[in-house]
Amino acid sequence: MKSLYRRYRPLKLSEVVGQPQVTEPLIKSLEQGRISHAYLFVGPRGCGKTSVARILSHEVNGFKYEIEDDYVDIIEIDGASNRGIDNIRELREKVAIAPSAGKYKVYIIDEVHMLTKEAFNALLKTLEEPPEHAIFIMATTDAYKVPVTITSRAQTYTFKLADEKVMFDFLKSVVDKEKIAIDDDALTVVARRGGGSFRDSLSLLDQISTLSEQKITKDMVVSAMGLPQDERINELLTKYAEHNLEEISVTLKELLNSGVKAETLTEEMISAIITNPKPEYLPLLAKLPEVKAPYAEAKLLVALTLNMASPSITTTRTSVVRETVHQVEPIKQAETNHTEKSLQDVASVQQTTVAMAAQSPVTDFSWDSFAMKVQELNDAVYSQMIKCEYEYLNGNLKIYPKRKVIKNILSRENNKKILFEAVGPNVKITICDENDTPSNKQSDSTLAKISAIMGGEVTSDGGGNPFQ
């Protein structure tokens, strides 16, 4: 039996759900016979770009679309594995050949942003003077990587992930047709967990459809997916807002020991904060995207505890980890149980971090704020800058690219102007060579120390539970 994703894949533009900004103008253009020779479909993975490209390629030719069909006039190319100039030269030679069965020969180039510069130049020559019978449908998740010379010669359509209500209504129609007994709360979890992707949401529904012969409940879905209960997420966020380091440690330990992955926990917290944003959650929201392998569990602990004081660290009202650091009392060495010992060791890591930060008398620079400002000015520059390490001291910001290509991009005059504008007039920026490294590898040493504290269970691939 086919999977739900394949059974409910749309076969006509009119059947596509959640993308009216794309399907309605395409349907009108087909009705009016106004066909473009090049289309660019832009959007995140799983939102339907390739499906719509296949449907469009059939409808312009009057072909009936079936998932398993194979028309010689519809050619699909994976840009990631056919990215070189020789591949595009071969395409250019074949594009001159007239279609065999339909009116048009359609080339679907998926992940087109993966093409090399030389391949794009070769493709450009075809797009400038295309044969009457040729149509190119290009799809990409990273539109900024596609040269403007290409995008300017194509009709661009932007796809979006479906919102939760649209996804819920769609899944509800599927479960009704499939006679799957599932309550609305459980279906809401599936709709939210699918992240707006119809493919992912249907795959999840397929996965949990056999959980029970009775009605599938929310608790069953949460357990099967290894998700934390909403109450535990809210509890963790509340303890963060209260700066309750001990309770954060206990709750996090329980969640990880129950089998919830650090990455899953992070995604759920991000979703909860976005759904119910509060000012006190914003520092945490800025750190959560950094939680990923390696050391995912350690990074999550740092995100939750780095900017707060523990009663075992200081006996004064002075903040321990802030933008302005004044003083830190010695850690009390009480070792009444394993949990208290772990908390004291984590506090030791915080104290080490504070001492490192105190070496710089300038405390008004925030890398996160700087990065957000760069993103507001230019997404492309931001995407390269966040791949770098940095070092800041006395008004001097050194950016350390890990690759030469990133250094070249950031060193371009226009891009440097964006960085200078974002950082302000009182900070000097230096783009270092790709082989240079910061003199103070604070982040790595801190995470390594936390890993050691937690029993050495945090491995290089992000696996393991540090609380076991």
C-alpha positions as a LaTeX table, in Angstrom:
\begin{tabular}{lrrr}
\hline
Residue & $x$ (\AA) & $y$ (\AA) & $z$ (\AA) \\
\hline
Met1 & 0.00 & 0.00 & 0.00 \\
Lys2 & 1.24 & 3.49 & $-0.85$ \\
Ser3 & 2.20 & 5.83 & 1.95 \\
Leu4 & $-0.19$ & 8.64 & 2.85 \\
Tyr5 & 2.24 & 11.15 & 1.38 \\
Arg6 & 2.09 & 9.49 & $-2.02$ \\
Arg7 & $-1.67$ & 8.86 & $-1.90$ \\
Tyr8 & $-2.49$ & 12.47 & $-1.05$ \\
Arg9 & 0.06 & 14.16 & $-3.25$ \\
Pro10 & $-1.78$ & 16.69 & $-5.48$ \\
Leu11 & $-2.06$ & 15.84 & $-9.17$ \\
Lys12 & $-3.48$ & 19.18 & $-10.35$ \\
Leu13 & $-2.72$ & 22.80 & $-9.54$ \\
Ser14 & $-6.28$ & 23.15 & $-8.26$ \\
Glu15 & $-5.59$ & 20.39 & $-5.70$ \\
Val16 & $-2.55$ & 22.07 & $-4.16$ \\
Val17 & $-3.29$ & 23.18 & $-0.58$ \\
Gly18 & $-1.90$ & 26.22 & 1.16 \\
Gln19 & $-0.09$ & 27.95 & $-1.74$ \\
Pro20 & $-2.75$ & 30.21 & $-3.37$ \\
Gln21 & $-0.13$ & 32.90 & $-4.07$ \\
Val22 & 1.50 & 30.40 & $-6.43$ \\
Thr23 & $-1.29$ & 28.24 & $-7.83$ \\
Glu24 & $-3.85$ & 30.95 & $-8.64$ \\
Pro25 & $-1.61$ & 33.02 & $-10.96$ \\
Leu26 & $-0.25$ & 29.85 & $-12.58$ \\
Ile27 & $-3.78$ & 28.58 & $-13.29$ \\
Lys28 & $-4.72$ & 31.95 & $-14.81$ \\
Ser29 & $-1.62$ & 32.04 & $-16.98$ \\
Leu30 & $-2.40$ & 28.55 & $-18.30$ \\
Glu31 & $-6.00$ & 29.53 & $-19.06$ \\
Gln32 & $-4.75$ & 32.57 & $-20.99$ \\
Gly33 & $-2.00$ & 30.64 & $-22.76$ \\
Arg34 & 0.69 & 32.93 & $-21.33$ \\
Ile35 & 3.50 & 30.48 & $-20.68$ \\
Ser36 & 6.92 & 31.69 & $-19.52$ \\
His37 & 10.11 & 30.01 & $-20.70$ \\
Ala38 & 11.57 & 30.08 & $-17.17$ \\
Tyr39 & 10.16 & 29.81 & $-13.64$ \\
Leu40 & 11.96 & 30.01 & $-10.29$ \\
Phe41 & 10.24 & 28.36 & $-7.31$ \\
Val42 & 11.62 & 29.58 & $-3.97$ \\
Gly43 & 10.82 & 28.26 & $-0.50$ \\
Pro44 & 11.81 & 25.99 & 2.39 \\
Arg45 & 12.02 & 22.22 & 2.04 \\
Gly46 & 8.80 & 20.26 & 2.08 \\
Cys47 & 6.50 & 23.10 & 1.01 \\
Gly48 & 5.62 & 21.67 & $-2.44$ \\
Lys49 & 8.04 & 23.27 & $-4.90$ \\
Thr50 & 8.91 & 20.04 & $-6.73$ \\
Ser51 & 5.32 & 18.79 & $-6.70$ \\
Val52 & 4.04 & 22.00 & $-8.30$ \\
Ala53 & 6.90 & 21.91 & $-10.82$ \\
Arg54 & 5.88 & 18.40 & $-11.89$ \\
Ile55 & 2.20 & 19.34 & $-12.07$ \\
Leu56 & 2.95 & 22.46 & $-14.11$ \\
Ser57 & 5.17 & 20.53 & $-16.53$ \\
His58 & 2.29 & 18.14 & $-17.20$ \\
Glu59 & $-0.43$ & 20.77 & $-17.47$ \\
Val60 & 1.46 & 22.94 & $-20.00$ \\
Asn61 & 1.66 & 19.81 & $-22.18$ \\
Gly62 & $-1.86$ & 18.54 & $-21.49$ \\
Phe63 & $-0.47$ & 15.34 & $-19.99$ \\
Lys64 & $-2.42$ & 13.51 & $-17.28$ \\
Tyr65 & $-0.21$ & 13.46 & $-14.22$ \\
Glu66 & 0.36 & 10.19 & $-12.39$ \\
Ile67 & 3.03 & 9.79 & $-9.73$ \\
Glu68 & 4.69 & 6.88 & $-11.52$ \\
Asp69 & 4.56 & 8.25 & $-15.07$ \\
Asp70 & 7.66 & 8.93 & $-17.12$ \\
Tyr71 & 7.37 & 11.33 & $-20.06$ \\
Val72 & 10.47 & 11.76 & $-22.20$ \\
Asp73 & 9.63 & 15.45 & $-22.62$ \\
Ile74 & 9.79 & 16.10 & $-18.85$ \\
Ile75 & 13.36 & 15.93 & $-17.59$ \\
Glu76 & 14.23 & 16.25 & $-13.89$ \\
Ile77 & 17.76 & 17.29 & $-12.93$ \\
Asp78 & 19.24 & 17.31 & $-9.44$ \\
Gly79 & 21.32 & 20.47 & $-9.21$ \\
Ala80 & 23.33 & 19.06 & $-6.31$ \\
Ser81 & 24.72 & 16.10 & $-8.27$ \\
Asn82 & 24.68 & 17.67 & $-11.76$ \\
Arg83 & 26.20 & 21.00 & $-10.89$ \\
Gly84 & 29.15 & 21.28 & $-13.24$ \\
Ile85 & 29.55 & 23.09 & $-16.54$ \\
Asp86 & 29.75 & 19.81 & $-18.47$ \\
Asn87 & 26.29 & 18.83 & $-17.19$ \\
Ile88 & 24.79 & 22.12 & $-18.32$ \\
Arg89 & 26.57 & 21.95 & $-21.67$ \\
Glu90 & 24.99 & 18.54 & $-22.23$ \\
Leu91 & 21.61 & 20.04 & $-21.31$ \\
Arg92 & 22.12 & 22.87 & $-23.81$ \\
Glu93 & 22.84 & 20.38 & $-26.57$ \\
Lys94 & 19.70 & 18.38 & $-25.84$ \\
Val95 & 17.40 & 21.34 & $-25.34$ \\
Ala96 & 17.54 & 22.10 & $-29.06$ \\
Ile97 & 15.84 & 18.78 & $-29.83$ \\
Ala98 & 12.09 & 19.18 & $-30.33$ \\
Pro99 & 9.70 & 17.46 & $-27.89$ \\
Ser100 & 8.45 & 13.99 & $-28.81$ \\
Ala101 & 4.90 & 13.93 & $-27.48$ \\
Gly102 & 3.98 & 17.29 & $-26.03$ \\
Lys103 & 4.18 & 20.93 & $-27.08$ \\
Tyr104 & 7.01 & 21.70 & $-24.67$ \\
Lys105 & 10.15 & 20.06 & $-23.42$ \\
Val106 & 10.28 & 20.90 & $-19.72$ \\
Tyr107 & 13.45 & 20.84 & $-17.61$ \\
Ile108 & 12.96 & 20.76 & $-13.83$ \\
Ile109 & 16.20 & 21.71 & $-12.06$ \\
Asp110 & 15.93 & 21.02 & $-8.35$ \\
Glu111 & 18.33 & 22.70 & $-5.87$ \\
Val112 & 19.44 & 24.99 & $-8.67$ \\
His113 & 21.51 & 27.08 & $-6.24$ \\
Met114 & 24.02 & 24.23 & $-6.12$ \\
Leu115 & 25.22 & 24.88 & $-9.67$ \\
Thr116 & 28.75 & 26.20 & $-10.06$ \\
Lys117 & 29.44 & 29.72 & $-11.33$ \\
Glu118 & 30.54 & 28.29 & $-14.70$ \\
Ala119 & 27.39 & 26.16 & $-14.91$ \\
Phe120 & 25.19 & 29.20 & $-14.19$ \\
Asn121 & 26.97 & 31.11 & $-16.99$ \\
Ala122 & 26.29 & 28.26 & $-19.38$ \\
Leu123 & 22.64 & 28.07 & $-18.31$ \\
Leu124 & 22.31 & 31.83 & $-18.73$ \\
Lys125 & 23.12 & 31.57 & $-22.44$ \\
Thr126 & 20.18 & 29.19 & $-22.89$ \\
Leu127 & 17.81 & 31.36 & $-20.84$ \\
Glu128 & 18.75 & 34.43 & $-22.88$ \\
Glu129 & 17.72 & 32.81 & $-26.16$ \\
Pro130 & 15.63 & 29.73 & $-25.34$ \\
Pro131 & 14.05 & 27.56 & $-28.02$ \\
Glu132 & 10.30 & 28.11 & $-28.38$ \\
His133 & 9.61 & 24.59 & $-27.18$ \\
Ala134 & 11.74 & 24.74 & $-23.99$ \\
Ile135 & 10.60 & 25.59 & $-20.46$ \\
Phe136 & 12.85 & 25.67 & $-17.39$ \\
Ile137 & 11.40 & 25.26 & $-13.90$ \\
Met138 & 14.07 & 25.86 & $-11.26$ \\
Ala139 & 13.55 & 25.19 & $-7.55$ \\
Thr140 & 15.69 & 26.37 & $-4.64$ \\
Thr141 & 15.70 & 26.72 & $-0.88$ \\
Asp142 & 18.39 & 29.43 & $-1.07$ \\
Ala143 & 17.32 & 32.09 & $-3.55$ \\
Tyr144 & 20.15 & 34.45 & $-2.59$ \\
Lys145 & 22.64 & 31.93 & $-4.01$ \\
Val146 & 21.07 & 32.13 & $-7.47$ \\
Pro147 & 22.72 & 34.88 & $-9.60$ \\
Val148 & 20.54 & 37.87 & $-10.39$ \\
Thr149 & 21.26 & 37.27 & $-14.08$ \\
Ile150 & 19.26 & 34.04 & $-13.73$ \\
Thr151 & 16.47 & 35.32 & $-11.48$ \\
Ser152 & 15.86 & 38.35 & $-13.70$ \\
Arg153 & 15.05 & 36.05 & $-16.61$ \\
Ala154 & 12.55 & 33.91 & $-14.73$ \\
Gln155 & 9.13 & 34.35 & $-13.16$ \\
Thr156 & 9.69 & 33.93 & $-9.43$ \\
Tyr157 & 7.11 & 32.30 & $-7.16$ \\
Thr158 & 7.61 & 32.15 & $-3.40$ \\
Phe159 & 6.30 & 29.14 & $-1.49$ \\
Lys160 & 5.53 & 29.19 & 2.23 \\
Leu161 & 5.20 & 26.58 & 4.92 \\
Ala162 & 1.56 & 26.01 & 5.86 \\
Asp163 & 0.33 & 27.53 & 9.09 \\
Glu164 & $-0.96$ & 25.24 & 11.81 \\
Lys165 & $-4.67$ & 25.73 & 11.06 \\
Val166 & $-4.27$ & 25.00 & 7.34 \\
Met167 & $-2.26$ & 21.89 & 8.17 \\
Phe168 & $-4.75$ & 20.73 & 10.80 \\
Asp169 & $-7.71$ & 21.09 & 8.40 \\
Phe170 & $-5.81$ & 19.19 & 5.70 \\
Leu171 & $-4.85$ & 16.36 & 8.07 \\
Lys172 & $-8.41$ & 16.25 & 9.39 \\
Ser173 & $-9.70$ & 15.63 & 5.87 \\
Val174 & $-7.15$ & 12.84 & 5.42 \\
Val175 & $-8.02$ & 11.03 & 8.68 \\
Asp176 & $-11.72$ & 11.26 & 7.82 \\
Lys177 & $-11.11$ & 9.64 & 4.43 \\
Glu178 & $-8.77$ & 7.02 & 5.88 \\
Lys179 & $-11.05$ & 6.40 & 8.87 \\
Ile180 & $-8.18$ & 6.91 & 11.31 \\
Ala181 & $-9.51$ & 7.31 & 14.86 \\
Ile182 & $-7.55$ & 10.17 & 16.39 \\
Asp183 & $-8.64$ & 13.01 & 18.66 \\
Asp184 & $-8.15$ & 16.64 & 17.74 \\
Asp185 & $-5.50$ & 17.29 & 20.41 \\
Ala186 & $-3.37$ & 14.47 & 19.00 \\
Leu187 & $-3.85$ & 15.75 & 15.46 \\
Thr188 & $-2.81$ & 19.23 & 16.59 \\
Val189 & 0.49 & 17.79 & 17.85 \\
Val190 & 1.08 & 16.18 & 14.44 \\
Ala191 & 0.22 & 19.42 & 12.62 \\
Arg192 & 2.57 & 21.44 & 14.82 \\
Arg193 & 5.36 & 18.88 & 14.71 \\
Gly194 & 5.22 & 18.71 & 10.90 \\
Gly195 & 6.58 & 22.25 & 10.83 \\
Gly196 & 4.33 & 23.41 & 7.99 \\
Ser197 & 5.55 & 20.69 & 5.61 \\
Phe198 & 2.78 & 18.58 & 4.07 \\
Arg199 & 5.26 & 15.81 & 3.33 \\
Asp200 & 6.58 & 15.68 & 6.90 \\
Ser201 & 3.12 & 15.98 & 8.44 \\
Leu202 & 1.68 & 13.14 & 6.36 \\
Ser203 & 4.71 & 10.98 & 7.13 \\
Leu204 & 4.17 & 11.58 & 10.86 \\
Leu205 & 0.47 & 10.79 & 10.52 \\
Asp206 & 1.37 & 7.59 & 8.70 \\
Gln207 & 3.76 & 6.70 & 11.50 \\
Ile208 & 1.28 & 7.12 & 14.34 \\
Ser209 & $-1.84$ & 5.80 & 12.52 \\
Thr210 & $-1.23$ & 2.27 & 13.84 \\
Leu211 & $-0.57$ & 3.21 & 17.48 \\
Ser212 & $-3.91$ & 1.91 & 18.68 \\
Glu213 & $-7.02$ & 0.15 & 17.44 \\
Gln214 & $-8.93$ & 2.54 & 19.68 \\
Lys215 & $-8.85$ & 6.32 & 19.38 \\
Ile216 & $-5.30$ & 7.72 & 19.26 \\
Thr217 & $-4.75$ & 10.27 & 22.01 \\
Lys218 & $-2.36$ & 13.15 & 22.49 \\
Asp219 & $-0.42$ & 11.23 & 25.16 \\
Met220 & 0.12 & 8.34 & 22.74 \\
Val221 & 1.45 & 10.69 & 20.06 \\
Val222 & 3.73 & 12.54 & 22.48 \\
Ser223 & 5.13 & 9.25 & 23.76 \\
Ala224 & 5.60 & 7.73 & 20.29 \\
Met225 & 7.42 & 10.80 & 18.99 \\
Gly226 & 9.59 & 11.20 & 22.06 \\
Leu227 & 8.21 & 14.68 & 22.72 \\
Pro228 & 8.14 & 16.45 & 26.08 \\
Gln229 & 4.73 & 17.30 & 27.47 \\
Asp230 & 3.65 & 20.91 & 26.97 \\
Glu231 & 3.45 & 21.26 & 30.74 \\
Arg232 & 7.11 & 20.30 & 31.16 \\
Ile233 & 8.20 & 22.81 & 28.49 \\
Asn234 & 6.24 & 25.58 & 30.21 \\
Glu235 & 7.70 & 24.48 & 33.54 \\
Leu236 & 11.23 & 24.72 & 32.17 \\
Leu237 & 10.58 & 28.19 & 30.72 \\
Thr238 & 9.05 & 29.35 & 34.01 \\
Lys239 & 12.11 & 28.20 & 35.94 \\
Tyr240 & 14.31 & 30.01 & 33.41 \\
Ala241 & 12.36 & 33.25 & 33.93 \\
Glu242 & 12.73 & 32.79 & 37.70 \\
His243 & 16.49 & 32.20 & 37.40 \\
Asn244 & 16.01 & 28.97 & 39.31 \\
Leu245 & 19.20 & 27.14 & 38.40 \\
Glu246 & 18.56 & 24.11 & 40.62 \\
Glu247 & 15.07 & 23.44 & 39.27 \\
Ile248 & 16.26 & 23.93 & 35.70 \\
Ser249 & 18.91 & 21.27 & 36.24 \\
Val250 & 16.39 & 18.84 & 37.80 \\
Thr251 & 13.77 & 19.34 & 35.08 \\
Leu252 & 16.31 & 19.09 & 32.28 \\
Lys253 & 17.73 & 15.92 & 33.80 \\
Glu254 & 14.29 & 14.31 & 33.97 \\
Leu255 & 13.44 & 15.23 & 30.38 \\
Leu256 & 16.72 & 13.93 & 28.94 \\
Asn257 & 16.54 & 10.76 & 31.01 \\
Ser258 & 13.03 & 10.14 & 29.66 \\
Gly259 & 14.50 & 9.82 & 26.17 \\
Val260 & 13.83 & 13.32 & 24.83 \\
Lys261 & 16.69 & 14.51 & 22.63 \\
Ala262 & 18.24 & 17.88 & 23.32 \\
Glu263 & 17.47 & 19.02 & 19.77 \\
Thr264 & 13.80 & 18.02 & 20.14 \\
Leu265 & 13.56 & 19.81 & 23.46 \\
Thr266 & 15.10 & 22.90 & 21.88 \\
Glu267 & 12.63 & 22.90 & 18.99 \\
Glu268 & 9.71 & 22.63 & 21.39 \\
Met269 & 11.00 & 25.52 & 23.50 \\
Ile270 & 11.49 & 27.71 & 20.44 \\
Ser271 & 7.94 & 26.92 & 19.32 \\
Ala272 & 6.56 & 27.68 & 22.78 \\
Ile273 & 8.39 & 31.02 & 23.00 \\
Ile274 & 7.26 & 32.09 & 19.54 \\
Thr275 & 3.67 & 31.14 & 20.40 \\
Asn276 & 3.78 & 33.04 & 23.70 \\
Pro277 & 6.67 & 35.54 & 23.53 \\
Lys278 & 7.76 & 37.27 & 26.70 \\
Pro279 & 10.66 & 39.72 & 27.19 \\
Glu280 & 12.33 & 37.47 & 29.76 \\
Tyr281 & 12.51 & 34.64 & 27.20 \\
Leu282 & 14.29 & 36.62 & 24.48 \\
Pro283 & 17.89 & 36.02 & 25.72 \\
Leu284 & 17.14 & 32.29 & 25.72 \\
Leu285 & 15.58 & 32.47 & 22.25 \\
Ala286 & 18.78 & 34.08 & 20.95 \\
Lys287 & 20.84 & 31.11 & 22.22 \\
Leu288 & 18.58 & 28.14 & 21.40 \\
Pro289 & 19.37 & 28.03 & 17.63 \\
Glu290 & 22.97 & 27.24 & 18.60 \\
Val291 & 21.90 & 23.97 & 20.25 \\
Lys292 & 23.03 & 21.27 & 17.84 \\
Ala293 & 25.70 & 18.59 & 17.55 \\
Pro294 & 28.37 & 18.37 & 18.71 \\
Tyr295 & 27.70 & 18.81 & 22.43 \\
Ala296 & 23.97 & 19.50 & 21.95 \\
Glu297 & 23.10 & 18.67 & 25.56 \\
Ala298 & 25.90 & 20.85 & 26.93 \\
Lys299 & 24.91 & 23.76 & 24.67 \\
Leu300 & 21.33 & 23.49 & 25.89 \\
Leu301 & 22.47 & 23.63 & 29.51 \\
Val302 & 24.62 & 26.68 & 28.74 \\
Ala303 & 21.70 & 28.40 & 26.99 \\
Leu304 & 19.47 & 27.84 & 30.00 \\
Thr305 & 21.92 & 28.80 & 32.73 \\
Leu306 & 24.72 & 31.01 & 31.43 \\
Asn307 & 23.10 & 34.38 & 32.11 \\
Met308 & 21.87 & 33.80 & 35.63 \\
Ala309 & 23.23 & 33.63 & 39.15 \\
Ser310 & 22.98 & 30.60 & 41.41 \\
Pro311 & 22.64 & 30.95 & 45.20 \\
Ser312 & 25.70 & 28.72 & 45.51 \\
Ile313 & 27.81 & 31.16 & 43.52 \\
Thr314 & 27.29 & 34.49 & 45.22 \\
Thr315 & 26.00 & 35.84 & 48.52 \\
Thr316 & 25.53 & 39.35 & 47.21 \\
Arg317 & 22.92 & 40.88 & 44.96 \\
Thr318 & 25.52 & 41.42 & 42.23 \\
Ser319 & 24.60 & 39.69 & 38.94 \\
Val320 & 27.06 & 36.91 & 38.11 \\
Val321 & 26.86 & 36.78 & 34.35 \\
Arg322 & 25.75 & 40.02 & 32.71 \\
Glu323 & 27.00 & 42.39 & 30.08 \\
Thr324 & 28.79 & 44.27 & 32.94 \\
Val325 & 30.62 & 41.89 & 35.26 \\
His326 & 31.74 & 43.08 & 38.70 \\
Gln327 & 32.54 & 40.26 & 41.04 \\
Val328 & 31.88 & 36.58 & 41.80 \\
Glu329 & 32.00 & 34.96 & 45.23 \\
Pro330 & 33.80 & 31.59 & 45.60 \\
Ile331 & 31.66 & 28.52 & 45.09 \\
Lys332 & 30.59 & 26.69 & 48.19 \\
Gln333 & 31.89 & 23.13 & 48.10 \\
Ala334 & 28.87 & 21.36 & 49.55 \\
Glu335 & 28.52 & 17.85 & 48.15 \\
Thr336 & 25.40 & 16.53 & 49.82 \\
Asn337 & 24.31 & 14.58 & 46.73 \\
His338 & 25.15 & 14.06 & 43.07 \\
Thr339 & 22.76 & 16.75 & 41.87 \\
Glu340 & 24.25 & 19.43 & 44.14 \\
Lys341 & 27.77 & 18.44 & 43.05 \\
Ser342 & 26.76 & 18.79 & 39.39 \\
Leu343 & 25.22 & 22.19 & 40.05 \\
Gln344 & 28.35 & 23.41 & 41.81 \\
Asp345 & 30.52 & 22.23 & 38.92 \\
Val346 & 28.25 & 23.96 & 36.42 \\
Ala347 & 28.56 & 27.08 & 38.58 \\
Ser348 & 32.33 & 26.69 & 38.36 \\
Val349 & 32.05 & 26.76 & 34.59 \\
Gln350 & 30.00 & 29.94 & 34.85 \\
Gln351 & 32.60 & 31.51 & 37.13 \\
Thr352 & 35.33 & 30.59 & 34.62 \\
Thr353 & 33.28 & 32.24 & 31.87 \\
Val354 & 32.85 & 35.36 & 33.99 \\
Ala355 & 36.59 & 35.58 & 34.65 \\
Met356 & 37.27 & 35.37 & 30.93 \\
Ala357 & 34.71 & 38.05 & 30.18 \\
Ala358 & 36.19 & 40.30 & 32.88 \\
Gln359 & 39.49 & 40.46 & 31.02 \\
Ser360 & 37.91 & 42.98 & 28.65 \\
Pro361 & 37.08 & 46.39 & 30.12 \\
Val362 & 34.67 & 47.07 & 27.23 \\
Thr363 & 31.31 & 45.44 & 27.98 \\
Asp364 & 28.88 & 47.10 & 25.59 \\
Phe365 & 29.38 & 44.77 & 22.62 \\
Ser366 & 26.98 & 41.88 & 21.95 \\
Trp367 & 27.70 & 39.48 & 19.09 \\
Asp368 & 24.06 & 38.36 & 19.02 \\
Ser369 & 22.81 & 41.95 & 18.71 \\
Phe370 & 25.42 & 42.63 & 16.04 \\
Ala371 & 24.37 & 39.51 & 14.10 \\
Met372 & 20.68 & 40.50 & 14.29 \\
Lys373 & 21.50 & 43.95 & 12.92 \\
Val374 & 23.49 & 42.42 & 10.04 \\
Gln375 & 20.56 & 40.14 & 9.26 \\
Glu376 & 18.23 & 43.14 & 9.09 \\
Leu377 & 20.58 & 44.80 & 6.60 \\
Asn378 & 21.49 & 41.82 & 4.42 \\
Asp379 & 20.56 & 38.13 & 4.79 \\
Ala380 & 23.38 & 36.97 & 2.51 \\
Val381 & 26.11 & 38.64 & 4.57 \\
Tyr382 & 24.50 & 37.39 & 7.78 \\
Ser383 & 24.46 & 33.78 & 6.51 \\
Gln384 & 28.22 & 33.90 & 5.99 \\
Met385 & 29.08 & 35.87 & 9.12 \\
Ile386 & 27.40 & 33.43 & 11.52 \\
Lys387 & 29.69 & 30.68 & 10.24 \\
Cys388 & 32.65 & 32.55 & 11.71 \\
Glu389 & 34.22 & 32.72 & 15.14 \\
Tyr390 & 34.99 & 36.09 & 16.70 \\
Glu391 & 37.04 & 37.86 & 19.34 \\
Tyr392 & 36.24 & 41.25 & 20.84 \\
Leu393 & 38.54 & 43.37 & 23.01 \\
Asn394 & 38.74 & 47.10 & 23.70 \\
Gly395 & 36.65 & 48.19 & 20.74 \\
Asn396 & 38.33 & 45.78 & 18.30 \\
Leu397 & 36.23 & 43.04 & 16.73 \\
Lys398 & 38.13 & 40.28 & 14.95 \\
Ile399 & 36.10 & 37.96 & 12.72 \\
Tyr400 & 37.64 & 34.57 & 11.95 \\
Pro401 & 36.26 & 32.91 & 8.78 \\
Lys402 & 36.74 & 29.15 & 8.63 \\
Arg403 & 37.04 & 29.09 & 4.84 \\
Lys404 & 38.74 & 31.33 & 2.30 \\
Val405 & 35.54 & 31.80 & 0.32 \\
Ile406 & 33.81 & 33.24 & 3.40 \\
Lys407 & 36.74 & 35.61 & 3.97 \\
Asn408 & 36.52 & 36.78 & 0.34 \\
Ile409 & 32.78 & 37.40 & 0.64 \\
Leu410 & 33.02 & 39.35 & 3.89 \\
Ser411 & 36.02 & 41.33 & 2.62 \\
Arg412 & 34.14 & 42.79 & $-0.35$ \\
Glu413 & 33.71 & 46.53 & 0.04 \\
Asn414 & 29.91 & 46.50 & $-0.08$ \\
Asn415 & 29.73 & 43.71 & 2.48 \\
Lys416 & 32.28 & 45.39 & 4.77 \\
Lys417 & 30.13 & 48.52 & 4.70 \\
Ile418 & 27.20 & 46.43 & 5.94 \\
Leu419 & 29.30 & 45.06 & 8.81 \\
Phe420 & 30.58 & 48.54 & 9.74 \\
Glu421 & 27.06 & 49.96 & 9.67 \\
Ala422 & 25.77 & 47.17 & 11.89 \\
Val423 & 28.52 & 47.39 & 14.50 \\
Gly424 & 28.54 & 51.18 & 14.83 \\
Pro425 & 31.27 & 53.84 & 14.63 \\
Asn426 & 33.09 & 52.97 & 17.87 \\
Val427 & 34.17 & 49.45 & 16.91 \\
Lys428 & 36.95 & 48.51 & 14.51 \\
Ile429 & 36.44 & 45.32 & 12.46 \\
Thr430 & 39.20 & 43.06 & 11.17 \\
Ile431 & 38.49 & 40.14 & 8.81 \\
Cys432 & 41.21 & 37.62 & 9.66 \\
Asp433 & 42.70 & 34.93 & 7.43 \\
Glu434 & 40.95 & 31.58 & 7.25 \\
Asn435 & 43.86 & 29.86 & 9.00 \\
Asp436 & 43.83 & 32.21 & 11.98 \\
Thr437 & 42.05 & 31.25 & 15.20 \\
Pro438 & 40.91 & 33.32 & 18.18 \\
Ser439 & 43.42 & 33.55 & 21.00 \\
Asn440 & 40.68 & 32.80 & 23.49 \\
Lys441 & 38.69 & 29.67 & 22.61 \\
Gln442 & 36.25 & 30.30 & 25.43 \\
Ser443 & 33.23 & 28.55 & 23.94 \\
Asp444 & 34.98 & 25.28 & 23.15 \\
Ser445 & 36.74 & 25.10 & 26.51 \\
Thr446 & 33.54 & 25.85 & 28.40 \\
Leu447 & 31.59 & 23.13 & 26.58 \\
Ala448 & 34.42 & 20.67 & 27.00 \\
Lys449 & 34.50 & 21.38 & 30.73 \\
Ile450 & 30.74 & 20.87 & 31.01 \\
Ser451 & 31.08 & 17.61 & 29.10 \\
Ala452 & 33.70 & 16.42 & 31.57 \\
Ile453 & 31.53 & 17.48 & 34.52 \\
Met454 & 28.65 & 15.42 & 33.18 \\
Gly455 & 30.58 & 12.21 & 33.03 \\
Gly456 & 32.17 & 12.54 & 29.59 \\
Glu457 & 28.98 & 11.26 & 27.96 \\
Val458 & 28.68 & 14.12 & 25.48 \\
Thr459 & 30.43 & 12.86 & 22.37 \\
Ser460 & 31.59 & 14.61 & 19.23 \\
Asp461 & 28.47 & 13.59 & 17.33 \\
Gly462 & 26.15 & 15.09 & 19.93 \\
Gly463 & 25.04 & 11.73 & 21.32 \\
Gly464 & 24.71 & 10.65 & 24.89 \\
Asn465 & 22.90 & 12.01 & 27.94 \\
Pro466 & 25.14 & 14.15 & 30.14 \\
Phe467 & 22.92 & 13.61 & 33.17 \\
Gln468 & 23.24 & 9.81 & 33.30 \\
\hline
\end{tabular}
